[in-house]
Amino acid sequence: MKSPLTIRQWFAFLFCALFMSAMAFAQAPDQSTPDGLIKSVVSDVMSSVKSDPEIQKGNIPKIVDLVEKKIVPYTDMRRTTEMAMGPNWKKATPEQQAQLVAEFKNLLIRTYSGALSQLRDQTVQFKQLRAAPDDQEVTVKTVVLGHGDPVPLDYRLEKTSNGWKVYDMNIMGVWLVEAYRNQFSNQISQNGIDGLVKFLQDRNKQLASAKPANS
């Protein structure tokens, strides 16, 4: 039985996939398709990392800025947060919902940033997209290839009025929002929705004050 992955390990795999898969695509993909969007974001981010020595050294503010500008615009954080909250989402006030989306986004950005140090020589294989032209939600399947066993990494996307957006991802059979749903549910059962907000705020402060691994 596989031991459960930590959130940081998940995003280490995610970053390896995002950055290393760019090497396979020399031409700019079509962002109007879900798989094309993933490939395009990958290429753009990889180019930014390669051209910025500070990012390569682990400069957290610069990495956070990169993630905020290059990755976040292609995600639907409200839907991601809503799914992670499950039935508790409707129990939150509009103000609490806004706080949860903001804090959860910051948590994921900080986790993305910390995972950059995990980049090695992995490559990514994109599976053929199986979707109908009128599908509003699709899954883009990839496999991360490295020294160990291949690691499946899939992305769920939805078609919005602003194009395709990523709202969930699956690493080694575990969907991200499902893992967070358990954590969020436990926090709410113990301390209420405000307690979850505080938990996320405290976690973000810890991550913001943490020193880079290579410092």
DRENGUKOL-972933 format. One record per atom (N, C-alpha, C): residue in three letters; x, y, z. Coordinates in steps of 0.02 Angstrom, whole numbers, padded with zeros to 5 digits, always signed. Each point is the difference from the previous one (the first is absolute). Layout:
ALAXYZ/...
end
This chain:
MET+00042-00060+00000/MET-00042+00060+00000/MET+00044+00063+00000/LYS-00015+00046-00045/LYS+00041+00060-00005/LYS-00012+00046+00060/SER+00053+00029+00026/SER-00008+00048+00054/SER-00028+00063-00028/PRO-00044+00036+00037/PRO-00032+00061-00026/PRO+00052+00054-00012/LEU-00010+00036-00054/LEU+00044+00055-00016/LEU-00017+00062+00041/THR+00050+00037+00020/THR-00013+00064+00032/THR-00018+00050-00054/ILE-00032+00055+00021/ILE-00018+00052-00048/ILE+00062+00027-00035/ARG+00054+00009+00037/ARG+00062+00026-00031/ARG+00026-00049-00052/GLN-00004-00065+00013/GLN+00023-00049-00050/GLN-00044+00002-00062/TRP-00065+00009+00010/TRP-00044+00005-00058/TRP+00021+00056-00045/PHE+00013+00057+00030/PHE+00016+00058-00041/PHE+00071-00003-00027/ALA+00043-00037+00032/ALA+00066-00012-00029/ALA-00009-00037-00066/PHE-00042-00052+00001/PHE-00014-00036-00062/PHE-00032+00046-00051/LEU-00047+00042+00024/LEU-00035+00046-00045/LEU+00049+00047-00034/PHE+00046+00028+00038/PHE+00046+00047-00029/PHE+00047-00034-00049/CYS+00022-00061+00017/CYS+00041-00037-00047/CYS-00038-00008-00066/ALA-00063-00015+00005/ALA-00040-00008-00061/ALA-00007+00066-00037/LEU-00017+00052+00035/LEU-00012+00064-00032/LEU+00062+00026-00037/PHE+00056-00001+00034/PHE+00060+00030-00029/PHE+00035-00046-00049/MET+00008-00063+00017/MET+00039-00044-00043/MET-00037-00019-00063/SER-00066-00001+00001/SER-00036-00019-00061/SER+00006+00052-00054/ALA+00020+00060+00017/ALA+00007+00053-00050/ALA+00053-00018-00052/MET+00048-00042+00020/MET+00053-00017-00046/MET-00026-00037-00062/ALA-00058-00030+00006/ALA-00025-00041-00055/ALA-00038+00041-00051/PHE-00010+00065+00012/PHE-00042+00039-00044/PHE+00035+00063-00023/ALA+00027-00002-00062/ALA+00036+00058-00026/ALA-00048+00052-00029/GLN-00057-00022-00026/GLN-00048+00047-00030/GLN-00053+00019+00052/ALA-00026+00061-00008/ALA-00051+00024+00047/ALA-00065-00039-00011/PRO-00026-00034+00052/PRO-00062-00039-00008/PRO-00060+00047-00003/ASP-00057-00029-00019/ASP-00063+00037-00005/ASP-00033+00004+00068/GLN-00003+00061+00029/GLN-00028+00008+00067/GLN-00076-00008+00002/SER-00032-00004-00058/SER-00073-00007-00001/SER-00021-00071+00016/THR+00047-00047+00001/THR-00015-00069+00018/THR+00029-00013+00070/PRO-00030-00046+00038/PRO+00024-00012+00068/PRO+00071-00027+00004/ASP+00017-00047-00044/ASP+00068-00027+00000/ASP+00049+00052-00027/GLY-00022+00041-00048/GLY+00042+00053-00026/GLY+00014+00052+00053/LEU-00049+00015+00042/LEU+00010+00048+00054/LEU+00054-00024+00048/ILE-00005-00063+00021/ILE+00049-00027+00047/ILE+00070+00005-00030/LYS+00007-00020-00063/LYS+00066+00002-00032/LYS+00026+00072-00007/SER-00045+00047-00014/SER+00020+00070-00008/SER+00024+00029+00065/VAL-00037-00013+00055/VAL+00020+00026+00065/VAL+00068-00030+00020/VAL+00008-00064-00012/VAL+00063-00034+00015/VAL+00058+00034-00035/SER-00007+00013-00065/SER+00053+00031-00039/SER+00017+00070+00025/ASP-00052+00039+00016/ASP+00010+00068+00023/ASP+00037+00002+00066/VAL-00021-00043+00046/VAL+00031-00002+00066/VAL+00072-00024-00004/MET+00011-00051-00041/MET+00067-00026-00008/MET+00047+00053-00026/SER-00023+00038-00049/SER+00041+00053-00029/SER+00017+00052+00052/SER-00048+00017+00043/SER+00011+00050+00053/SER+00051-00025+00050/VAL-00005-00063+00019/VAL+00047-00028+00049/VAL+00071+00000-00028/LYS+00006-00022-00063/LYS+00066-00004-00031/LYS+00034+00068-00008/SER-00040+00053-00008/SER+00029+00066-00013/SER+00011+00041+00064/ASP-00018-00027+00057/ASP+00006+00038+00063/ASP+00044-00037+00050/PRO+00062+00021+00009/PRO+00046-00033+00047/PRO-00026+00001+00072/GLU-00036+00052+00019/GLU-00025+00005+00068/GLU-00051-00054+00015/ILE-00043-00014-00048/ILE-00048-00054+00008/ILE+00035-00066+00007/GLN+00053-00010-00040/GLN+00038-00063+00003/GLN+00035-00008+00067/LYS+00015+00055+00033/LYS+00032-00003+00066/LYS-00050-00010+00056/GLY-00064+00004-00016/GLY-00051-00011+00051/GLY-00025+00064+00033/ASN+00003+00056-00036/ASN-00026+00064+00026/ASN-00076-00005+00006/ILE-00025-00008+00061/ILE-00071-00013+00011/ILE-00045+00055-00026/PRO+00014+00064+00016/PRO-00044+00053-00027/PRO-00006-00001-00076/LYS+00055-00013-00034/LYS-00002-00003-00073/LYS-00038-00061-00025/ILE+00008-00056+00036/ILE-00036-00061-00019/ILE-00075+00010+00011/VAL-00018+00030+00057/VAL-00070+00014+00014/VAL-00030+00044-00054/ASP+00038+00051-00020/ASP-00023+00046-00052/ASP-00010-00037-00066/LEU+00046-00046-00015/LEU-00005-00039-00061/LEU-00063-00043+00000/VAL-00012-00035+00055/VAL-00059-00043+00006/VAL-00063+00041-00005/GLU-00001+00058+00033/GLU-00058+00044+00000/GLU-00017+00023-00071/LYS+00051+00016-00038/LYS-00011+00027-00067/LYS-00008-00052-00054/LYS+00036-00056+00006/LYS+00003-00048-00055/LYS-00046-00061+00009/ILE-00019-00016+00062/ILE-00039-00060+00012/ILE-00070+00015+00027/VAL-00003+00044+00050/VAL-00065+00015+00032/VAL-00054+00023-00049/PRO+00017+00041-00051/PRO-00053+00022-00046/PRO-00035-00057-00037/TYR+00031-00058-00002/TYR-00029-00056-00036/TYR-00032-00051+00047/THR-00012+00020+00061/THR-00034-00043+00048/THR-00065+00032+00023/ASP-00046-00041+00024/ASP-00063+00024+00028/ASP+00002-00014+00075/MET+00031+00047+00037/MET+00010-00011+00071/MET-00065-00002+00039/ARG-00050+00036-00023/ARG-00064-00002+00036/ARG-00030-00070-00003/ARG+00000-00029-00059/ARG-00027-00068-00006/ARG+00043-00050+00038/THR+00066+00007-00004/THR+00044-00045+00038/THR-00015+00003+00074/THR-00008+00061+00026/THR-00015+00009+00071/THR-00068-00028+00018/GLU-00049+00013-00043/GLU-00067-00025+00011/GLU-00001-00076+00004/MET+00036-00033-00045/MET+00003-00073-00001/MET+00037-00026+00062/ALA+00052+00035+00020/ALA+00037-00022+00060/ALA-00042+00008+00063/MET-00044+00048+00000/MET-00044+00011+00058/MET-00057-00050+00002/GLY-00022-00024-00057/GLY-00056-00047-00002/GLY-00064+00034+00024/PRO-00042-00036+00038/PRO-00063+00028+00024/PRO+00009+00061+00045/ASN+00059+00007+00030/ASN+00012+00056+00045/ASN+00004+00067-00037/TRP+00009-00002-00067/TRP+00006+00062-00038/TRP-00063+00042+00007/LYS-00058-00032-00003/LYS-00064+00037+00003/LYS-00014+00026+00071/LYS+00036-00026+00049/LYS-00008+00024+00069/LYS+00040+00064+00013/ALA+00047+00015-00044/ALA+00043+00059+00008/ALA-00035+00061-00027/THR+00010+00057+00033/THR-00027+00063-00024/THR+00040+00022-00061/PRO-00026+00046-00040/PRO+00038+00026-00058/PRO+00068+00027+00021/GLU+00004+00032+00058/GLU+00064+00026+00024/GLU+00048-00057+00017/GLN-00025-00051+00032/GLN+00042-00058+00017/GLN+00022-00035-00064/GLN-00044-00006-00049/GLN+00018-00032-00062/GLN+00057+00037-00034/ALA-00004+00067+00000/ALA+00053+00040-00031/ALA+00066-00009+00037/GLN-00003-00004+00066/GLN+00061-00010+00040/GLN+00030-00068-00015/LEU-00043-00051-00004/LEU+00024-00068-00012/LEU+00033-00006-00069/VAL-00030+00030-00051/VAL+00029-00001-00067/VAL+00069+00033+00000/ALA+00004+00059+00033/ALA+00063+00037+00001/ALA+00055-00038+00038/GLU-00017-00028+00058/GLU+00050-00035+00040/GLU+00020-00066-00031/PHE-00048-00035-00030/PHE+00016-00064-00033/PHE+00044+00013-00060/LYS-00015+00053-00037/LYS+00043+00018-00057/LYS+00071+00014+00023/ASN+00007+00038+00053/ASN+00066+00016+00026/ASN+00037-00063+00023/LEU-00038-00046+00031/LEU+00031-00063+00022/LEU+00027-00039-00059/LEU-00039-00005-00054/LEU+00022-00037-00058/LEU+00059+00034-00034/ILE-00001+00067-00002/ILE+00056+00036-00030/ILE+00063-00013+00039/ARG-00004+00004+00066/ARG+00059-00012+00042/ARG+00025-00072-00008/THR-00047-00046-00007/THR+00020-00070-00009/THR+00032-00010-00068/TYR-00028+00032-00052/TYR+00032-00002-00066/TYR+00072+00024+00005/SER+00008+00057+00034/SER+00066+00032+00004/SER+00051-00046+00034/GLY-00020-00031+00054/GLY+00045-00044+00035/GLY+00019-00061-00040/ALA-00042-00020-00047/ALA+00013-00061-00038/ALA+00051+00011-00056/LEU+00016+00062-00015/LEU+00048+00012-00054/LEU+00068-00033+00012/SER+00019-00004+00063/SER+00065-00030+00016/SER+00002-00075-00016/GLN-00059-00029-00013/GLN-00003-00072-00014/GLN+00013-00016-00073/LEU+00007+00051-00042/LEU+00011-00013-00072/LEU+00064-00040-00011/ARG-00005-00052-00040/ARG+00059-00040-00017/ARG+00000-00009-00076/ASP+00004-00063-00023/ASP+00004-00012-00072/ASP-00062-00038-00025/GLN-00057+00009+00034/GLN-00061-00033-00022/GLN-00024+00028-00067/THR-00034-00042-00037/THR-00033+00021-00061/THR-00074-00020+00005/VAL-00040+00026-00046/VAL-00072-00013+00003/VAL-00026-00025-00067/GLN-00042-00049+00004/GLN-00033-00027-00060/GLN-00074+00019+00003/PHE-00024+00034-00052/PHE-00070+00019-00004/PHE-00040-00056-00035/LYS-00054-00021+00032/LYS-00044-00049-00031/LYS-00047+00035-00048/GLN-00025-00037-00049/GLN-00046+00029-00048/GLN-00065+00021+00036/LEU-00022+00061-00014/LEU-00060+00025+00032/LEU-00061-00036-00029/ARG-00041-00027+00044/ARG-00061-00034-00021/ARG-00059+00043+00024/ALA-00026+00040-00046/ALA-00055+00045+00016/ALA-00039+00018-00063/ALA-00064+00013+00009/ALA-00042+00023-00056/ALA+00007+00075-00007/PRO-00011+00027-00060/PRO+00007+00072-00011/PRO-00043+00043+00045/ASP-00059-00027+00021/ASP-00045+00041+00041/ASP+00006-00014+00075/ASP+00049-00040+00021/ASP+00010-00013+00071/ASP+00018+00064+00037/GLN-00030+00008+00058/GLN+00013+00059+00042/GLN+00051-00014+00055/GLU+00012-00064+00014/GLU+00050-00021+00049/GLU+00039-00058-00028/VAL+00066+00002+00007/VAL+00042-00053-00027/VAL+00057-00015+00049/THR+00033-00056-00011/THR+00059-00018+00038/THR+00059-00008-00048/VAL+00053+00039+00012/VAL+00061-00006-00038/VAL+00047-00047+00038/LYS+00017-00056-00031/LYS+00040-00051+00034/LYS+00073+00004-00021/THR+00045-00002+00050/THR+00071+00000-00014/THR+00034-00052+00045/VAL+00062-00015-00017/VAL+00040-00046+00041/VAL+00069+00031+00010/VAL+00022+00006+00063/VAL+00066+00026+00015/VAL+00050-00058-00001/LEU+00052+00007-00040/LEU+00050-00052-00007/LEU+00066+00023+00030/GLY+00029-00042+00044/GLY+00063+00016+00032/GLY+00039-00063+00014/HIS+00037+00000+00055/HIS+00040-00058+00018/HIS-00041-00057+00028/GLY-00056+00016+00033/GLY-00041-00052+00030/GLY-00058-00020-00045/ASP-00053-00024+00031/ASP-00059-00020-00038/ASP-00034+00061-00031/PRO-00032-00008-00057/PRO-00039+00054-00030/PRO-00054+00025+00048/VAL-00010+00065+00003/VAL-00049+00030+00046/VAL-00056+00032-00040/PRO-00061-00029+00003/PRO-00057+00031-00035/PRO-00016+00068+00031/LEU-00012+00049-00042/LEU-00018+00068+00022/LEU-00052+00027-00048/ASP-00061+00007+00024/ASP-00056+00021-00042/ASP-00027+00067+00023/TYR-00028+00038-00047/TYR-00029+00066+00014/TYR-00073+00000-00020/ARG-00043+00025+00044/ARG-00070+00011-00018/ARG-00009+00074-00018/LEU-00031+00010-00058/LEU-00012+00068-00023/LEU-00074+00010-00016/GLU-00023+00061+00006/GLU-00068+00018-00019/GLU+00002+00057-00050/LYS-00048+00001-00046/LYS-00004+00053-00049/LYS-00043+00056+00028/THR+00029+00059+00007/THR-00035+00058+00026/THR-00005+00053-00054/SER-00034+00056+00018/SER-00005+00055-00048/SER+00068+00032-00014/ASN+00048-00014+00044/ASN+00068+00026-00008/ASN+00050-00053-00023/GLY-00026-00054-00029/GLY+00043-00053-00023/GLY+00005-00058+00049/TRP+00044-00048-00015/TRP+00008-00059+00042/TRP+00038+00018+00064/LYS-00024-00029+00057/LYS+00032+00012+00065/LYS+00011-00066+00035/VAL+00057-00007+00034/VAL+00014-00059+00040/VAL-00032+00008+00069/TYR-00035-00051+00024/TYR-00029+00004+00066/TYR+00017-00059+00045/ASP+00034-00051-00027/ASP+00020-00056+00042/ASP+00054-00039-00036/MET+00038-00039+00038/MET+00051-00042-00030/MET+00008-00064+00041/ASN+00021-00052-00035/ASN+00005-00067+00030/ASN+00072-00024-00006/ILE+00029-00018+00057/ILE+00067-00028+00001/ILE-00002-00069+00031/MET+00021-00049-00039/MET+00002-00069+00023/MET-00067-00023+00029/GLY-00054+00019-00034/GLY-00066-00024+00019/GLY-00036+00040+00053/VAL+00029+00056+00022/VAL-00031+00040+00053/VAL-00015+00070-00027/TRP-00063+00019+00001/TRP-00019+00067-00022/TRP+00014+00051+00056/LEU+00029+00055-00020/LEU+00023+00051+00048/LEU-00057+00025+00045/VAL-00057+00017-00030/VAL-00054+00029+00040/VAL-00027-00050+00050/GLU+00003-00064-00016/GLU-00025-00051+00046/GLU+00044-00003+00062/ALA+00065+00006-00010/ALA+00046-00002+00057/ALA-00011+00061+00045/TYR-00008+00058-00031/TYR-00011+00060+00040/TYR-00069-00001+00033/ARG-00048-00033-00032/ARG-00068-00003+00029/ARG+00001-00032+00069/ASN+00038-00053+00007/ASN+00005-00033+00065/ASN+00031+00046+00052/GLN+00053+00035-00020/GLN+00034+00045+00046/GLN-00046+00058+00019/PHE-00034+00028-00049/PHE-00045+00056+00013/PHE-00059-00021+00044/SER-00027-00059-00014/SER-00057-00025+00039/SER+00019-00009+00073/ASN+00060-00027+00012/ASN+00023-00009+00069/ASN+00007+00066+00036/GLN+00029+00050-00034/GLN+00008+00066+00030/GLN-00067+00031+00016/ILE-00048-00006-00045/ILE-00066+00030+00011/ILE-00037-00034+00056/SER+00005-00067+00003/SER-00035-00036+00054/SER+00027+00018+00068/GLN+00065+00019+00004/GLN+00030+00017+00064/GLN-00006+00074+00017/ASN+00007+00043-00051/ASN+00005+00071+00014/ASN-00046+00045-00041/GLY-00042-00030-00041/GLY-00045+00039-00041/GLY+00035+00029-00062/ILE-00039+00035-00041/ILE+00028+00027-00062/ILE+00051+00054+00015/ASP-00013+00041+00050/ASP+00050+00051+00018/ASP+00065-00033+00023/GLY-00006-00058+00031/GLY+00059-00037+00021/GLY+00041-00024-00059/LEU-00035-00020-00054/LEU+00035-00021-00060/LEU+00036+00059-00032/VAL-00033+00058-00001/VAL+00031+00060-00027/VAL+00065+00015+00038/LYS-00005-00003+00066/LYS+00059+00014+00042/LYS+00055-00052-00011/PHE-00020-00063-00008/PHE+00048-00053-00013/PHE+00039+00014-00064/LEU-00035+00020-00053/LEU+00032+00015-00064/LEU+00044+00062+00006/GLN-00024+00050+00037/GLN+00041+00061+00010/GLN+00065-00017+00036/ASP-00006-00039+00053/ASP+00060-00019+00039/ASP+00048-00041-00042/ARG-00027-00045-00041/ARG+00043-00041-00042/ARG+00036+00043-00052/ASN-00035+00048-00027/ASN+00031+00045-00049/ASN+00055+00042+00031/LYS-00010+00021+00062/LYS+00051+00039+00035/LYS+00063-00043+00011/GLN-00011-00063+00018/GLN+00056-00046+00011/GLN+00040-00009-00065/LEU-00036-00010-00055/LEU+00034-00010-00064/LEU+00035+00063-00024/ALA-00029+00058+00015/ALA+00029+00063-00021/ALA+00065+00014+00038/SER+00004-00023+00062/SER+00059+00014+00041/SER+00053-00054-00005/ALA-00018-00056-00033/ALA+00048-00055-00007/ALA+00056+00019-00047/LYS+00061-00024+00015/LYS+00058+00013-00043/LYS+00001-00050-00058/PRO+00024+00021-00058/PRO+00007-00046-00056/PRO+00044-00059+00018/ALA-00013-00058-00030/ALA+00037-00060+00016/ALA+00074+00006-00016/ASN+00016+00042-00051/ASN+00070+00006-00019/ASN+00034+00060+00030/SER-00033+00031+00051/SER+00031+00059+00031/SER+00049-00020+00054/
end
